[in-house]
Amino acid sequence: MEKTCLHCHKPLKGRIDKKFCDDYCRNNYNNRLHSEQSNFVRKINNHLRKNRSILAELLPETEDFVKVKRENLIDRGFKFDYHTHTYITQKQQTYIFCYEYGYLSLEQDMVLIVKRKEE
């Protein structure tokens, strides 16, 4: 029985365990196989990067924190459903982080934006 390339189905020559005729076929096969997963992950990563850049843009480099209106974040395209982790303080306040930038929801639709200090 002659083995064929998993991508283009041309006959294979060479090693007995060979699955693809060249790198092009191997890459295309694997890209097609993982494209649905990759698109899902890519979409989430794009939201996370955008959220991070919005927080970074609103927090001046010279400040440790800044208060902004929640509406200001929404207007810039911030998606509150996408974040990397949370941090709960001793006072039981929950900061929501997008990488090193985080926020705390305050009263009157205000948000406190902070940046995690490097350790």
C-alpha positions, 0 to 999 in steps of 0.5 A, spaced: 500 500 500 502 506 497 502 512 502 500 519 500 501 526 503 495 528 508 494 534 505 495 534 497 494 526 497 500 525 492 504 519 493 510 519 498 517 517 497 522 516 502 522 515 510 516 509 511 513 514 517 513 520 512 506 524 512 507 530 508 511 531 501 514 537 503 513 543 509 508 547 505 503 541 505 505 540 512 504 547 514 497 547 510 495 541 513 496 543 520 493 550 519 487 548 516 486 543 522 487 548 528 484 554 524 478 554 528 481 554 535 486 559 532 481 564 530 477 563 537 484 564 541 486 570 536 479 573 537 480 573 545 487 575 545 485 581 540 480 583 546 485 582 551 490 587 548 485 592 546 483 592 553 490 593 556 492 598 551 485 602 553 487 602 560 495 604 559 492 610 555 488 612 560 493 611 566 498 617 565 505 614 566 507 619 572 501 616 576 499 610 580 492 610 579 487 614 576 479 615 576 475 615 570 468 614 568 466 607 566 462 610 560 469 613 558 472 605 557 466 603 554 466 609 549 473 607 547 471 599 546 473 596 552 470 589 553 469 588 561 468 580 559 475 580 557 480 580 563 486 575 565 486 575 572 483 578 579 486 580 585 482 580 592 485 585 597 485 584 604 479 589 604 475 584 600 475 589 594 476 585 587 481 588 582 480 586 575 486 585 571 488 585 564 495 583 564 499 588 568 493 594 568 487 593 573 481 596 575 476 597 581 469 598 580 467 604 584 460 608 586 457 612 581 459 609 575 467 610 576 473 606 575 479 606 579 485 604 574 492 601 577 498 598 574 501 593 578 508 594 580 514 590 578 517 585 583 
